[in-house]
């Protein structure tokens, strides 16, 4: 329940969900998905989201999510990388806003796919 752990989980959730959405735009079967996974496994969260929005003709990320949310998500990714790779974290005053930006993004993507996003 510590904010740094929650932030890691939220950024990873957005990244994983965006990767899945992108891959499913190109493949449907397990074999097809496995074949294209190497193309997607090392992609950044932001690049995956941009690809998804572009393929769906939903506009640019700043317009779709809002400038502030998109900017905060970029910070959240950087913060997640700091937490995961440097084993350190910033003051707790930064985490809540970054987590909420991640939550807003995953909820928007889920709604776009017709999923119930209320529990996210």
Biopython code that builds the backbone (N, CA, C, O; Angstrom):
import numpy as np
from Bio.PDB.StructureBuilder import StructureBuilder

atoms = [
    (1, "UNK", "N", (0.794, -1.209, 0.000)),
    (1, "UNK", "CA", (0.000, 0.000, 0.000)),
    (1, "UNK", "C", (0.836, 1.274, 0.000)),
    (1, "UNK", "O", (0.279, 2.372, -0.001)),
    (2, "UNK", "N", (2.144, 1.153, 0.001)),
    (2, "UNK", "CA", (2.982, 2.348, -0.084)),
    (2, "UNK", "C", (2.873, 2.938, -1.474)),
    (2, "UNK", "O", (2.845, 2.208, -2.465)),
    (3, "UNK", "N", (2.814, 4.253, -1.549)),
    (3, "UNK", "CA", (2.654, 4.921, -2.834)),
    (3, "UNK", "C", (3.702, 4.526, -3.871)),
    (3, "UNK", "O", (3.336, 4.337, -5.031)),
    (4, "UNK", "N", (4.980, 4.389, -3.524)),
    (4, "UNK", "CA", (5.935, 3.967, -4.546)),
    (4, "UNK", "C", (5.569, 2.614, -5.167)),
    (4, "UNK", "O", (5.710, 2.436, -6.377)),
    (5, "UNK", "N", (5.107, 1.671, -4.366)),
    (5, "UNK", "CA", (4.694, 0.371, -4.895)),
    (5, "UNK", "C", (3.450, 0.499, -5.774)),
    (5, "UNK", "O", (3.350, -0.149, -6.816)),
    (6, "UNK", "N", (2.514, 1.331, -5.353)),
    (6, "UNK", "CA", (1.302, 1.552, -6.136)),
    (6, "UNK", "C", (1.645, 2.207, -7.475)),
    (6, "UNK", "O", (1.068, 1.859, -8.506)),
    (7, "UNK", "N", (2.581, 3.151, -7.455)),
    (7, "UNK", "CA", (2.977, 3.821, -8.694)),
    (7, "UNK", "C", (3.590, 2.829, -9.669)),
    (7, "UNK", "O", (3.264, 2.842, -10.856)),
    (8, "UNK", "N", (4.474, 1.971, -9.179)),
    (8, "UNK", "CA", (5.072, 0.940, -10.038)),
    (8, "UNK", "C", (3.971, 0.081, -10.653)),
    (8, "UNK", "O", (3.998, -0.210, -11.849)),
    (9, "UNK", "N", (3.007, -0.321, -9.837)),
    (9, "UNK", "CA", (1.912, -1.160, -10.324)),
    (9, "UNK", "C", (1.059, -0.436, -11.356)),
    (9, "UNK", "O", (0.682, -1.035, -12.364)),
    (10, "UNK", "N", (0.746, 0.832, -11.132)),
    (10, "UNK", "CA", (-0.101, 1.573, -12.075)),
    (10, "UNK", "C", (0.610, 1.821, -13.402)),
    (10, "UNK", "O", (0.015, 1.625, -14.462)),
    (11, "UNK", "N", (1.858, 2.243, -13.365)),
    (11, "UNK", "CA", (2.586, 2.471, -14.616)),
    (11, "UNK", "C", (2.705, 1.158, -15.378)),
    (11, "UNK", "O", (2.505, 1.125, -16.593)),
    (12, "UNK", "N", (3.026, 0.089, -14.681)),
    (12, "UNK", "CA", (3.154, -1.215, -15.334)),
    (12, "UNK", "C", (1.825, -1.682, -15.913)),
    (12, "UNK", "O", (1.793, -2.304, -16.975)),
    (13, "UNK", "N", (0.723, -1.384, -15.215)),
    (13, "UNK", "CA", (-0.601, -1.749, -15.721)),
    (13, "UNK", "C", (-0.926, -0.998, -17.006)),
    (13, "UNK", "O", (-1.411, -1.596, -17.966)),
    (14, "UNK", "N", (-0.663, 0.305, -17.033)),
    (14, "UNK", "CA", (-0.904, 1.085, -18.249)),
    (14, "UNK", "C", (-0.051, 0.535, -19.388)),
    (14, "UNK", "O", (-0.543, 0.329, -20.498)),
    (15, "UNK", "N", (1.222, 0.300, -19.111)),
    (15, "UNK", "CA", (2.135, -0.197, -20.132)),
    (15, "UNK", "C", (1.693, -1.568, -20.662)),
    (15, "UNK", "O", (1.638, -1.780, -21.873)),
    (16, "UNK", "N", (1.383, -2.486, -19.757)),
    (16, "UNK", "CA", (0.957, -3.820, -20.177)),
    (16, "UNK", "C", (-0.352, -3.800, -20.952)),
    (16, "UNK", "O", (-0.497, -4.507, -21.949)),
    (17, "UNK", "N", (-1.305, -2.992, -20.498)),
    (17, "UNK", "CA", (-2.592, -2.900, -21.178)),
    (17, "UNK", "C", (-2.416, -2.287, -22.564)),
    (17, "UNK", "O", (-2.996, -2.771, -23.536)),
    (18, "UNK", "N", (-1.625, -1.233, -22.660)),
    (18, "UNK", "CA", (-1.369, -0.610, -23.965)),
    (18, "UNK", "C", (-0.671, -1.590, -24.908)),
    (18, "UNK", "O", (-0.988, -1.637, -26.097)),
    (19, "UNK", "N", (0.276, -2.374, -24.385)),
    (19, "UNK", "CA", (0.966, -3.373, -25.213)),
    (19, "UNK", "C", (-0.042, -4.390, -25.747)),
    (19, "UNK", "O", (-0.017, -4.743, -26.926)),
    (20, "UNK", "N", (-0.921, -4.852, -24.873)),
    (20, "UNK", "CA", (-1.935, -5.815, -25.282)),
    (20, "UNK", "C", (-2.871, -5.234, -26.344)),
    (20, "UNK", "O", (-3.180, -5.898, -27.333)),
    (21, "UNK", "N", (-3.322, -3.985, -26.134)),
    (21, "UNK", "CA", (-4.201, -3.352, -27.114)),
    (21, "UNK", "C", (-3.525, -3.226, -28.476)),
    (21, "UNK", "O", (-4.143, -3.498, -29.506)),
    (22, "UNK", "N", (-2.266, -2.818, -28.482)),
    (22, "UNK", "CA", (-1.532, -2.680, -29.747)),
    (22, "UNK", "C", (-1.367, -4.020, -30.441)),
    (22, "UNK", "O", (-1.593, -4.137, -31.646)),
    (23, "UNK", "N", (-0.972, -5.026, -29.678)),
    (23, "UNK", "CA", (-0.752, -6.340, -30.276)),
    (23, "UNK", "C", (-2.045, -6.918, -30.837)),
    (23, "UNK", "O", (-2.043, -7.533, -31.903)),
    (24, "UNK", "N", (-3.135, -6.723, -30.128)),
    (24, "UNK", "CA", (-4.416, -7.261, -30.597)),
    (24, "UNK", "C", (-4.974, -6.503, -31.803)),
    (24, "UNK", "O", (-5.925, -6.968, -32.432)),
    (25, "UNK", "N", (-4.414, -5.374, -32.125)),
    (25, "UNK", "CA", (-4.805, -4.693, -33.367)),
    (25, "UNK", "C", (-4.193, -5.387, -34.582)),
    (25, "UNK", "O", (-4.652, -5.196, -35.708)),
    (26, "UNK", "N", (-3.151, -6.193, -34.349)),
    (26, "UNK", "CA", (-2.434, -6.850, -35.450)),
    (26, "UNK", "C", (-2.583, -8.360, -35.444)),
    (26, "UNK", "O", (-2.345, -8.995, -36.472)),
    (27, "UNK", "N", (-2.962, -8.952, -34.337)),
    (27, "UNK", "CA", (-3.006, -10.408, -34.229)),
    (27, "UNK", "C", (-4.156, -10.820, -33.318)),
    (27, "UNK", "O", (-4.581, -10.061, -32.448)),
    (28, "UNK", "N", (-4.643, -12.017, -33.531)),
    (28, "UNK", "CA", (-5.754, -12.508, -32.713)),
    (28, "UNK", "C", (-5.428, -13.830, -32.022)),
    (28, "UNK", "O", (-5.794, -14.021, -30.862)),
    (29, "UNK", "N", (-4.762, -14.723, -32.697)),
    (29, "UNK", "CA", (-4.505, -16.033, -32.116)),
    (29, "UNK", "C", (-3.271, -15.982, -31.214)),
    (29, "UNK", "O", (-2.447, -15.073, -31.308)),
    (30, "UNK", "N", (-3.170, -16.972, -30.348)),
    (30, "UNK", "CA", (-2.024, -17.051, -29.449)),
    (30, "UNK", "C", (-0.721, -17.158, -30.238)),
    (30, "UNK", "O", (0.283, -16.547, -29.869)),
    (31, "UNK", "N", (-0.735, -17.928, -31.315)),
    (31, "UNK", "CA", (0.468, -18.079, -32.145)),
    (31, "UNK", "C", (0.862, -16.760, -32.803)),
    (31, "UNK", "O", (2.041, -16.405, -32.842)),
    (32, "UNK", "N", (-0.123, -16.042, -33.314)),
    (32, "UNK", "CA", (0.154, -14.740, -33.936)),
    (32, "UNK", "C", (0.682, -13.743, -32.908)),
    (32, "UNK", "O", (1.630, -13.006, -33.179)),
    (33, "UNK", "N", (0.066, -13.725, -31.735)),
    (33, "UNK", "CA", (0.511, -12.820, -30.679)),
    (33, "UNK", "C", (1.934, -13.151, -30.239)),
    (33, "UNK", "O", (2.744, -12.249, -30.027)),
    (34, "UNK", "N", (2.238, -14.422, -30.104)),
    (34, "UNK", "CA", (3.599, -14.838, -29.728)),
    (34, "UNK", "C", (4.614, -14.416, -30.778)),
    (34, "UNK", "O", (5.739, -14.038, -30.451)),
    (35, "UNK", "N", (4.212, -14.482, -32.033)),
    (35, "UNK", "CA", (5.123, -14.121, -33.119)),
    (35, "UNK", "C", (5.456, -12.634, -33.130)),
    (35, "UNK", "O", (6.582, -12.260, -33.460)),
    (36, "UNK", "N", (4.505, -11.784, -32.776)),
    (36, "UNK", "CA", (4.776, -10.344, -32.812)),
    (36, "UNK", "C", (5.245, -9.781, -31.471)),
    (36, "UNK", "O", (5.651, -8.621, -31.396)),
    (37, "UNK", "N", (5.193, -10.588, -30.420)),
    (37, "UNK", "CA", (5.592, -10.099, -29.103)),
    (37, "UNK", "C", (7.001, -9.490, -29.084)),
    (37, "UNK", "O", (7.189, -8.443, -28.466)),
    (38, "UNK", "N", (7.992, -10.101, -29.733)),
    (38, "UNK", "CA", (9.340, -9.487, -29.696)),
    (38, "UNK", "C", (9.361, -8.042, -30.207)),
    (38, "UNK", "O", (10.185, -7.243, -29.762)),
    (39, "UNK", "N", (8.472, -7.706, -31.125)),
    (39, "UNK", "CA", (8.391, -6.350, -31.651)),
    (39, "UNK", "C", (7.882, -5.367, -30.588)),
    (39, "UNK", "O", (8.184, -4.175, -30.645)),
    (40, "UNK", "N", (7.118, -5.868, -29.634)),
    (40, "UNK", "CA", (6.453, -5.004, -28.653)),
    (40, "UNK", "C", (7.029, -5.077, -27.242)),
    (40, "UNK", "O", (6.766, -4.185, -26.435)),
    (41, "UNK", "N", (7.795, -6.097, -26.925)),
    (41, "UNK", "CA", (8.172, -6.332, -25.526)),
    (41, "UNK", "C", (9.055, -5.249, -24.918)),
    (41, "UNK", "O", (9.006, -5.044, -23.705)),
    (42, "UNK", "N", (9.839, -4.566, -25.696)),
    (42, "UNK", "CA", (10.748, -3.543, -25.150)),
    (42, "UNK", "C", (10.276, -2.112, -25.432)),
    (42, "UNK", "O", (10.998, -1.153, -25.156)),
    (43, "UNK", "N", (9.083, -1.974, -25.973)),
    (43, "UNK", "CA", (8.572, -0.648, -26.311)),
    (43, "UNK", "C", (8.163, 0.117, -25.063)),
    (43, "UNK", "O", (7.702, -0.470, -24.084)),
    (44, "UNK", "N", (8.334, 1.417, -25.108)),
    (44, "UNK", "CA", (7.951, 2.265, -23.982)),
    (44, "UNK", "C", (6.434, 2.408, -23.909)),
    (44, "UNK", "O", (5.728, 2.275, -24.908)),
    (45, "UNK", "N", (5.962, 2.681, -22.709)),
    (45, "UNK", "CA", (4.526, 2.870, -22.500)),
    (45, "UNK", "C", (3.987, 3.988, -23.384)),
    (45, "UNK", "O", (2.930, 3.850, -24.001)),
    (46, "UNK", "N", (4.717, 5.088, -23.440)),
    (46, "UNK", "CA", (4.238, 6.231, -24.231)),
    (46, "UNK", "C", (4.153, 5.889, -25.713)),
    (46, "UNK", "O", (3.194, 6.279, -26.379)),
    (47, "UNK", "N", (5.135, 5.171, -26.239)),
    (47, "UNK", "CA", (5.096, 4.831, -27.663)),
    (47, "UNK", "C", (3.954, 3.865, -27.970)),
    (47, "UNK", "O", (3.349, 3.940, -29.039)),
    (48, "UNK", "N", (3.657, 2.962, -27.044)),
    (48, "UNK", "CA", (2.538, 2.034, -27.230)),
    (48, "UNK", "C", (1.212, 2.783, -27.237)),
    (48, "UNK", "O", (0.341, 2.502, -28.059)),
    (49, "UNK", "N", (1.061, 3.723, -26.335)),
    (49, "UNK", "CA", (-0.174, 4.503, -26.266)),
    (49, "UNK", "C", (-0.347, 5.340, -27.530)),
    (49, "UNK", "O", (-1.447, 5.420, -28.076)),
    (50, "UNK", "N", (0.729, 5.960, -27.994)),
    (50, "UNK", "CA", (0.672, 6.760, -29.222)),
    (50, "UNK", "C", (0.273, 5.868, -30.404)),
    (50, "UNK", "O", (-0.553, 6.264, -31.225)),
    (51, "UNK", "N", (0.851, 4.676, -30.491)),
    (51, "UNK", "CA", (0.487, 3.761, -31.585)),
    (51, "UNK", "C", (-0.988, 3.395, -31.526)),
    (51, "UNK", "O", (-1.677, 3.424, -32.546)),
    (52, "UNK", "N", (-1.473, 3.054, -30.349)),
    (52, "UNK", "CA", (-2.877, 2.685, -30.198)),
    (52, "UNK", "C", (-3.801, 3.825, -30.612)),
    (52, "UNK", "O", (-4.737, 3.622, -31.385)),
    (53, "UNK", "N", (-3.540, 5.013, -30.102)),
    (53, "UNK", "CA", (-4.383, 6.162, -30.439)),
    (53, "UNK", "C", (-4.347, 6.459, -31.935)),
    (53, "UNK", "O", (-5.373, 6.786, -32.532)),
    (54, "UNK", "N", (-3.171, 6.347, -32.537)),
    (54, "UNK", "CA", (-3.022, 6.598, -33.967)),
    (54, "UNK", "C", (-3.812, 5.584, -34.782)),
    (54, "UNK", "O", (-4.540, 5.959, -35.700)),
    (55, "UNK", "N", (-3.674, 4.297, -34.453)),
    (55, "UNK", "CA", (-4.389, 3.241, -35.197)),
    (55, "UNK", "C", (-5.897, 3.388, -35.082)),
    (55, "UNK", "O", (-6.627, 3.047, -36.013)),
    (56, "UNK", "N", (-6.368, 3.892, -33.952)),
    (56, "UNK", "CA", (-7.798, 4.067, -33.732)),
    (56, "UNK", "C", (-8.292, 5.441, -34.168)),
    (56, "UNK", "O", (-9.472, 5.751, -34.010)),
    (57, "UNK", "N", (-7.398, 6.270, -34.717)),
    (57, "UNK", "CA", (-7.726, 7.630, -35.151)),
    (57, "UNK", "C", (-8.353, 8.448, -34.017)),
    (57, "UNK", "O", (-9.363, 9.125, -34.209)),
    (58, "UNK", "N", (-7.738, 8.371, -32.839)),
    (58, "UNK", "CA", (-8.252, 9.059, -31.662)),
    (58, "UNK", "C", (-7.523, 10.361, -31.361)),
    (58, "UNK", "O", (-7.791, 10.997, -30.341)),
    (59, "UNK", "N", (-6.616, 10.762, -32.222)),
    (59, "UNK", "CA", (-5.894, 12.016, -32.024)),
    (59, "UNK", "C", (-4.615, 11.810, -31.229)),
    (59, "UNK", "O", (-4.221, 10.682, -30.929)),
    (60, "UNK", "N", (-3.979, 12.918, -30.896)),
    (60, "UNK", "CA", (-2.719, 12.818, -30.151)),
    (60, "UNK", "C", (-3.007, 12.626, -28.661)),
    (60, "UNK", "O", (-4.099, 12.930, -28.181)),
    (61, "UNK", "N", (-2.017, 12.120, -27.950)),
    (61, "UNK", "CA", (-2.186, 11.758, -26.547)),
    (61, "UNK", "C", (-2.524, 12.959, -25.664)),
    (61, "UNK", "O", (-3.334, 12.839, -24.744)),
    (62, "UNK", "N", (-1.919, 14.105, -25.930)),
    (62, "UNK", "CA", (-2.204, 15.294, -25.125)),
    (62, "UNK", "C", (-3.665, 15.708, -25.229)),
    (62, "UNK", "O", (-4.277, 16.110, -24.239)),
    (63, "UNK", "N", (-4.215, 15.610, -26.421)),
    (63, "UNK", "CA", (-5.626, 15.960, -26.611)),
    (63, "UNK", "C", (-6.543, 14.905, -26.003)),
    (63, "UNK", "O", (-7.544, 15.234, -25.367)),
    (64, "UNK", "N", (-6.200, 13.647, -26.200)),
    (64, "UNK", "CA", (-7.060, 12.553, -25.744)),
    (64, "UNK", "C", (-7.126, 12.478, -24.216)),
    (64, "UNK", "O", (-8.213, 12.371, -23.647)),
    (65, "UNK", "N", (-5.980, 12.534, -23.558)),
    (65, "UNK", "CA", (-5.925, 12.404, -22.104)),
    (65, "UNK", "C", (-5.919, 13.747, -21.379)),
    (65, "UNK", "O", (-6.208, 13.812, -20.184)),
    (66, "UNK", "N", (-5.594, 14.806, -22.093)),
    (66, "UNK", "CA", (-5.401, 16.127, -21.490)),
    (66, "UNK", "C", (-3.913, 16.359, -21.293)),
    (66, "UNK", "O", (-3.167, 15.447, -20.939)),
    (67, "UNK", "N", (-3.498, 17.595, -21.529)),
    (67, "UNK", "CA", (-2.070, 17.930, -21.439)),
    (67, "UNK", "C", (-1.464, 17.540, -20.093)),
    (67, "UNK", "O", (-0.396, 16.931, -20.038)),
    (68, "UNK", "N", (-2.143, 17.893, -19.027)),
    (68, "UNK", "CA", (-1.586, 17.656, -17.685)),
    (68, "UNK", "C", (-1.443, 16.165, -17.389)),
    (68, "UNK", "O", (-0.412, 15.733, -16.875)),
    (69, "UNK", "N", (-2.467, 15.376, -17.709)),
    (69, "UNK", "CA", (-2.409, 13.935, -17.458)),
    (69, "UNK", "C", (-1.298, 13.293, -18.270)),
    (69, "UNK", "O", (-0.556, 12.462, -17.745)),
    (70, "UNK", "N", (-1.168, 13.659, -19.540)),
    (70, "UNK", "CA", (-0.121, 13.099, -20.390)),
    (70, "UNK", "C", (1.264, 13.474, -19.860)),
    (70, "UNK", "O", (2.173, 12.644, -19.849)),
    (71, "UNK", "N", (1.420, 14.719, -19.423)),
    (71, "UNK", "CA", (2.700, 15.155, -18.859)),
    (71, "UNK", "C", (2.995, 14.394, -17.562)),
    (71, "UNK", "O", (4.110, 13.914, -17.358)),
    (72, "UNK", "N", (1.998, 14.288, -16.695)),
    (72, "UNK", "CA", (2.186, 13.568, -15.437)),
    (72, "UNK", "C", (2.493, 12.095, -15.680)),
    (72, "UNK", "O", (3.289, 11.501, -14.952)),
    (73, "UNK", "N", (1.876, 11.507, -16.685)),
    (73, "UNK", "CA", (2.179, 10.109, -16.989)),
    (73, "UNK", "C", (3.648, 9.955, -17.376)),
    (73, "UNK", "O", (4.299, 8.994, -16.964)),
    (74, "UNK", "N", (4.171, 10.889, -18.160)),
    (74, "UNK", "CA", (5.597, 10.852, -18.501)),
    (74, "UNK", "C", (6.462, 10.897, -17.255)),
    (74, "UNK", "O", (7.449, 10.168, -17.156)),
    (75, "UNK", "N", (6.101, 11.741, -16.308)),
    (75, "UNK", "CA", (6.823, 11.800, -15.037)),
    (75, "UNK", "C", (6.668, 10.497, -14.259)),
    (75, "UNK", "O", (7.615, 10.017, -13.637)),
    (76, "UNK", "N", (5.460, 9.930, -14.300)),
    (76, "UNK", "CA", (5.215, 8.670, -13.593)),
    (76, "UNK", "C", (6.107, 7.557, -14.134)),
    (76, "UNK", "O", (6.636, 6.753, -13.367)),
    (77, "UNK", "N", (6.272, 7.510, -15.454)),
    (77, "UNK", "CA", (7.151, 6.502, -16.060)),
    (77, "UNK", "C", (8.590, 6.722, -15.588)),
    (77, "UNK", "O", (9.277, 5.772, -15.209)),
    (78, "UNK", "N", (9.034, 7.962, -15.613)),
    (78, "UNK", "CA", (10.394, 8.248, -15.148)),
    (78, "UNK", "C", (10.561, 7.883, -13.671)),
    (78, "UNK", "O", (11.589, 7.335, -13.274)),
    (79, "UNK", "N", (9.566, 8.184, -12.879)),
    (79, "UNK", "CA", (9.599, 7.890, -11.455)),
    (79, "UNK", "C", (9.614, 6.373, -11.237)),
    (79, "UNK", "O", (10.368, 5.873, -10.403)),
    (80, "UNK", "N", (8.779, 5.640, -11.989)),
    (80, "UNK", "CA", (8.772, 4.173, -11.903)),
    (80, "UNK", "C", (10.161, 3.626, -12.210)),
    (80, "UNK", "O", (10.646, 2.734, -11.515)),
    (81, "UNK", "N", (10.804, 4.161, -13.255)),
    (81, "UNK", "CA", (12.134, 3.700, -13.616)),
    (81, "UNK", "C", (13.143, 3.994, -12.505)),
    (81, "UNK", "O", (14.016, 3.174, -12.221)),
    (82, "UNK", "N", (13.020, 5.157, -11.885)),
    (82, "UNK", "CA", (13.887, 5.503, -10.754)),
    (82, "UNK", "C", (13.677, 4.517, -9.613)),
    (82, "UNK", "O", (14.638, 4.012, -9.033)),
    (83, "UNK", "N", (12.412, 4.248, -9.294)),
    (83, "UNK", "CA", (12.102, 3.325, -8.207)),
    (83, "UNK", "C", (12.642, 1.930, -8.485)),
    (83, "UNK", "O", (13.242, 1.302, -7.613)),
    (84, "UNK", "N", (12.425, 1.453, -9.700)),
    (84, "UNK", "CA", (12.793, 0.086, -10.041)),
    (84, "UNK", "C", (14.295, -0.097, -10.228)),
    (84, "UNK", "O", (14.845, -1.134, -9.856)),
    (85, "UNK", "N", (14.956, 0.896, -10.797)),
    (85, "UNK", "CA", (16.367, 0.716, -11.138)),
    (85, "UNK", "C", (17.330, 1.291, -10.111)),
    (85, "UNK", "O", (18.458, 0.813, -9.990)),
    (86, "UNK", "N", (16.915, 2.283, -9.388)),
    (86, "UNK", "CA", (17.811, 2.928, -8.426)),
    (86, "UNK", "C", (17.452, 2.606, -6.979)),
    (86, "UNK", "O", (18.166, 2.990, -6.053)),
    (87, "UNK", "N", (16.335, 1.894, -6.794)),
    (87, "UNK", "CA", (15.891, 1.492, -5.449)),
    (87, "UNK", "C", (15.786, 2.686, -4.496)),
    (87, "UNK", "O", (16.221, 2.621, -3.346)),
    (88, "UNK", "N", (15.213, 3.751, -4.989)),
    (88, "UNK", "CA", (15.005, 4.937, -4.168)),
    (88, "UNK", "C", (13.687, 5.573, -4.568)),
    (88, "UNK", "O", (13.101, 5.186, -5.579)),
    (89, "UNK", "N", (13.213, 6.529, -3.808)),
    (89, "UNK", "CA", (11.978, 7.213, -4.178)),
    (89, "UNK", "C", (11.962, 8.639, -3.673)),
    (89, "UNK", "O", (12.710, 9.019, -2.772)),
    (90, "UNK", "N", (11.080, 9.417, -4.285)),
    (90, "UNK", "CA", (10.909, 10.821, -3.925)),
    (90, "UNK", "C", (9.965, 10.925, -2.734)),
    (90, "UNK", "O", (9.452, 9.918, -2.245)),
    (91, "UNK", "N", (9.745, 12.121, -2.284)),
    (91, "UNK", "CA", (8.798, 12.341, -1.201)),
    (91, "UNK", "C", (7.397, 11.907, -1.597)),
    (91, "UNK", "O", (7.042, 11.931, -2.776)),
    (92, "UNK", "N", (6.609, 11.512, -0.618)),
    (92, "UNK", "CA", (5.269, 10.981, -0.889)),
    (92, "UNK", "C", (4.321, 12.012, -1.487)),
    (92, "UNK", "O", (3.279, 11.642, -2.027)),
    (93, "UNK", "N", (4.650, 13.275, -1.405)),
    (93, "UNK", "CA", (3.779, 14.310, -1.963)),
    (93, "UNK", "C", (3.680, 14.217, -3.485)),
    (93, "UNK", "O", (2.731, 14.747, -4.061)),
    (94, "UNK", "N", (4.614, 13.572, -4.142)),
    (94, "UNK", "CA", (4.617, 13.463, -5.611)),
    (94, "UNK", "C", (3.793, 12.279, -6.111)),
    (94, "UNK", "O", (3.242, 12.340, -7.210)),
    (95, "UNK", "N", (3.699, 11.222, -5.343)),
    (95, "UNK", "CA", (3.119, 9.967, -5.818)),
    (95, "UNK", "C", (1.640, 10.043, -6.159)),
    (95, "UNK", "O", (1.225, 9.543, -7.204)),
    (96, "UNK", "N", (0.850, 10.648, -5.311)),
    (96, "UNK", "CA", (-0.602, 10.611, -5.493)),
    (96, "UNK", "C", (-1.049, 11.170, -6.841)),
    (96, "UNK", "O", (-1.876, 10.561, -7.519)),
    (97, "UNK", "N", (-0.517, 12.303, -7.226)),
    (97, "UNK", "CA", (-0.907, 12.913, -8.492)),
    (97, "UNK", "C", (-0.456, 12.063, -9.679)),
    (97, "UNK", "O", (-1.174, 11.954, -10.673)),
    (98, "UNK", "N", (0.718, 11.470, -9.579)),
    (98, "UNK", "CA", (1.220, 10.611, -10.651)),
    (98, "UNK", "C", (0.372, 9.344, -10.775)),
    (98, "UNK", "O", (0.068, 8.899, -11.882)),
    (99, "UNK", "N", (-0.004, 8.773, -9.639)),
    (99, "UNK", "CA", (-0.859, 7.581, -9.646)),
    (99, "UNK", "C", (-2.215, 7.907, -10.258)),
    (99, "UNK", "O", (-2.742, 7.121, -11.045)),
    (100, "UNK", "N", (-2.780, 9.043, -9.912)),
    (100, "UNK", "CA", (-4.080, 9.427, -10.464)),
    (100, "UNK", "C", (-4.011, 9.642, -11.978)),
    (100, "UNK", "O", (-4.973, 9.341, -12.685)),
    (101, "UNK", "N", (-2.904, 10.152, -12.476)),
    (101, "UNK", "CA", (-2.734, 10.303, -13.925)),
    (101, "UNK", "C", (-2.729, 8.931, -14.594)),
    (101, "UNK", "O", (-3.354, 8.747, -15.639)),
    (102, "UNK", "N", (-2.033, 7.975, -14.001)),
    (102, "UNK", "CA", (-2.017, 6.610, -14.539)),
    (102, "UNK", "C", (-3.416, 6.003, -14.517)),
    (102, "UNK", "O", (-3.845, 5.382, -15.490)),
    (103, "UNK", "N", (-4.131, 6.187, -13.396)),
    (103, "UNK", "CA", (-5.486, 5.657, -13.278)),
    (103, "UNK", "C", (-6.401, 6.256, -14.356)),
    (103, "UNK", "O", (-7.184, 5.535, -14.974)),
    (104, "UNK", "N", (-6.304, 7.552, -14.576)),
    (104, "UNK", "CA", (-7.138, 8.210, -15.585)),
    (104, "UNK", "C", (-6.846, 7.650, -16.976)),
    (104, "UNK", "O", (-7.758, 7.474, -17.784)),
    (105, "UNK", "N", (-5.580, 7.374, -17.247)),
    (105, "UNK", "CA", (-5.228, 6.870, -18.574)),
    (105, "UNK", "C", (-5.724, 5.452, -18.788)),
    (105, "UNK", "O", (-6.283, 5.151, -19.843)),
    (106, "UNK", "N", (-5.533, 4.578, -17.816)),
    (106, "UNK", "CA", (-5.980, 3.201, -17.998)),
    (106, "UNK", "C", (-7.504, 3.130, -18.043)),
    (106, "UNK", "O", (-8.061, 2.304, -18.766)),
    (107, "UNK", "N", (-8.183, 3.986, -17.282)),
    (107, "UNK", "CA", (-9.643, 4.024, -17.345)),
    (107, "UNK", "C", (-10.110, 4.473, -18.730)),
    (107, "UNK", "O", (-11.050, 3.900, -19.279)),
    (108, "UNK", "N", (-9.470, 5.482, -19.295)),
    (108, "UNK", "CA", (-9.847, 5.966, -20.627)),
    (108, "UNK", "C", (-9.622, 4.891, -21.682)),
    (108, "UNK", "O", (-10.466, 4.693, -22.555)),
    (109, "UNK", "N", (-8.493, 4.198, -21.609)),
    (109, "UNK", "CA", (-8.217, 3.132, -22.577)),
    (109, "UNK", "C", (-9.221, 1.989, -22.431)),
    (109, "UNK", "O", (-9.699, 1.453, -23.430)),
    (110, "UNK", "N", (-9.536, 1.621, -21.210)),
    (110, "UNK", "CA", (-10.504, 0.546, -20.979)),
    (110, "UNK", "C", (-11.882, 0.930, -21.514)),
    (110, "UNK", "O", (-12.546, 0.120, -22.161)),
    (111, "UNK", "N", (-12.309, 2.160, -21.248)),
    (111, "UNK", "CA", (-13.605, 2.617, -21.761)),
    (111, "UNK", "C", (-13.628, 2.615, -23.277)),
    (111, "UNK", "O", (-14.644, 2.272, -23.881)),
    (112, "UNK", "N", (-12.513, 2.995, -23.903)),
    (112, "UNK", "CA", (-12.410, 2.998, -25.365)),
    (112, "UNK", "C", (-12.642, 1.599, -25.931)),
    (112, "UNK", "O", (-13.164, 1.443, -27.035)),
    (113, "UNK", "N", (-12.249, 0.587, -25.164)),
    (113, "UNK", "CA", (-12.413, -0.807, -25.580)),
    (113, "UNK", "C", (-13.733, -1.406, -25.119)),
    (113, "UNK", "O", (-13.971, -2.600, -25.296)),
    (114, "UNK", "N", (-14.597, -0.577, -24.526)),
    (114, "UNK", "CA", (-15.902, -1.043, -24.086)),
    (114, "UNK", "C", (-15.860, -1.839, -22.789)),
    (114, "UNK", "O", (-16.789, -2.590, -22.490)),
    (115, "UNK", "N", (-14.801, -1.683, -22.027)),
    (115, "UNK", "CA", (-14.655, -2.404, -20.763)),
    (115, "UNK", "C", (-15.169, -1.550, -19.609)),
    (115, "UNK", "O", (-15.201, -0.323, -19.707)),
    (116, "UNK", "N", (-15.567, -2.191, -18.529)),
    (116, "UNK", "CA", (-15.983, -1.490, -17.319)),
    (116, "UNK", "C", (-14.720, -1.024, -16.600)),
    (116, "UNK", "O", (-13.913, -1.849, -16.170)),
    (117, "UNK", "N", (-14.545, 0.258, -16.470)),
    (117, "UNK", "CA", (-13.353, 0.820, -15.844)),
    (117, "UNK", "C", (-13.619, 1.363, -14.450)),
    (117, "UNK", "O", (-12.750, 2.005, -13.860)),
    (118, "UNK", "N", (-14.809, 1.116, -13.918)),
    (118, "UNK", "CA", (-15.164, 1.679, -12.620)),
    (118, "UNK", "C", (-14.311, 1.159, -11.476)),
    (118, "UNK", "O", (-14.088, 1.880, -10.504)),
    (119, "UNK", "N", (-13.832, -0.066, -11.566)),
    (119, "UNK", "CA", (-13.070, -0.666, -10.475)),
    (119, "UNK", "C", (-11.580, -0.387, -10.551)),
    (119, "UNK", "O", (-10.825, -0.842, -9.692)),
    (120, "UNK", "N", (-11.146, 0.347, -11.554)),
    (120, "UNK", "CA", (-9.713, 0.621, -11.718)),
    (120, "UNK", "C", (-9.318, 1.756, -10.817)),
    (120, "UNK", "O", (-8.152, 2.151, -10.797)),
]
sb = StructureBuilder()
sb.init_structure("model")
sb.init_model(0)
sb.init_chain("A")
sb.init_seg("    ")
for serial, (resi, resn, name, xyz) in enumerate(atoms, 1):
    if name == "N":
        sb.init_residue(resn, " ", resi, " ")
    sb.init_atom(name, np.array(xyz, "f"), 0.0, 1.0, " ", f" {name:<3s}", serial, name[0])
structure = sb.get_structure()
